[in-house]
Amino acid sequence: MAVVPITVYVKANSKAEINRKLAAGHRLVGVQYRMGDVVTWPLGDLLPDESVVKVFNREVDGSPYAKAYGKWDQKKGRVK
């Protein structure tokens, strides 16, 4: 059975910033919002490959406002 990609929000200024932090060994967490529920996903092996990563640095009406989008590359451990 194939693992289904998901959508997570990561607070950062850019995809490049996320990748720099991951390369430096920082632990970053993405947040998945679904049906009134909030689930956190560490960026790493547990996040399904090709999951959508929405980058935000501000919220509008309590919801993250995405400024950039990317996909998780599980093999490289980075956002592309």
LOPABA-349166 format. One record per residue (C-alpha): residue number from 1; x, y, z. Coordinates in steps of 0.1 Angstrom, whole numbers, plus 5000, padded with zeros to 4 digits. Layout:
NODE_NUM_X_Y_Z
...
//
This chain:
NODE_1_5000_5000_5000
NODE_2_5014_5034_4990
NODE_3_5019_5062_5015
NODE_4_4997_5092_5006
NODE_5_5015_5126_5005
NODE_6_5000_5152_5029
NODE_7_5002_5190_5032
NODE_8_5021_5206_5061
NODE_9_5028_5242_5070
NODE_10_5063_5252_5082
NODE_11_5071_5286_5097
NODE_12_5101_5300_5079
NODE_13_5110_5328_5055
NODE_14_5118_5306_5026
NODE_15_5124_5270_5014
NODE_16_5161_5278_5013
NODE_17_5160_5287_5050
NODE_18_5143_5254_5058
NODE_19_5169_5235_5038
NODE_20_5198_5254_5055
NODE_21_5184_5247_5089
NODE_22_5179_5210_5081
NODE_23_5215_5208_5067
NODE_24_5228_5224_5100
NODE_25_5210_5197_5120
NODE_26_5180_5216_5133
NODE_27_5148_5198_5139
NODE_28_5119_5214_5121
NODE_29_5082_5205_5125
NODE_30_5054_5209_5099
NODE_31_5018_5213_5110
NODE_32_4990_5195_5092
NODE_33_4955_5209_5097
NODE_34_4927_5184_5091
NODE_35_4890_5185_5100
NODE_36_4895_5207_5131
NODE_37_4925_5186_5142
NODE_38_4961_5197_5142
NODE_39_4989_5171_5137
NODE_40_5026_5179_5139
NODE_41_5051_5161_5116
NODE_42_5089_5163_5120
NODE_43_5106_5170_5087
NODE_44_5124_5138_5081
NODE_45_5118_5101_5074
NODE_46_5083_5101_5088
NODE_47_5070_5127_5064
NODE_48_5058_5110_5033
NODE_49_5078_5116_5001
NODE_50_5063_5143_4978
NODE_51_5043_5158_5006
NODE_52_5034_5195_5000
NODE_53_5053_5219_5022
NODE_54_5037_5253_5025
NODE_55_5061_5280_5039
NODE_56_5046_5308_5060
NODE_57_5058_5335_5083
NODE_58_5025_5352_5092
NODE_59_4990_5343_5100
NODE_60_4958_5358_5087
NODE_61_4927_5354_5109
NODE_62_4945_5327_5129
NODE_63_4954_5306_5099
NODE_64_4989_5303_5083
NODE_65_4993_5324_5051
NODE_66_5015_5305_5027
NODE_67_5041_5325_5008
NODE_68_5059_5296_4991
NODE_69_5052_5260_4982
NODE_70_5075_5230_4977
NODE_71_5075_5193_4979
NODE_72_5093_5171_5004
NODE_73_5122_5150_4990
NODE_74_5125_5122_5014
NODE_75_5157_5107_4998
NODE_76_5176_5141_5001
NODE_77_5159_5152_5033
NODE_78_5150_5186_5019
NODE_79_5123_5207_5003
NODE_80_5125_5211_4966
//
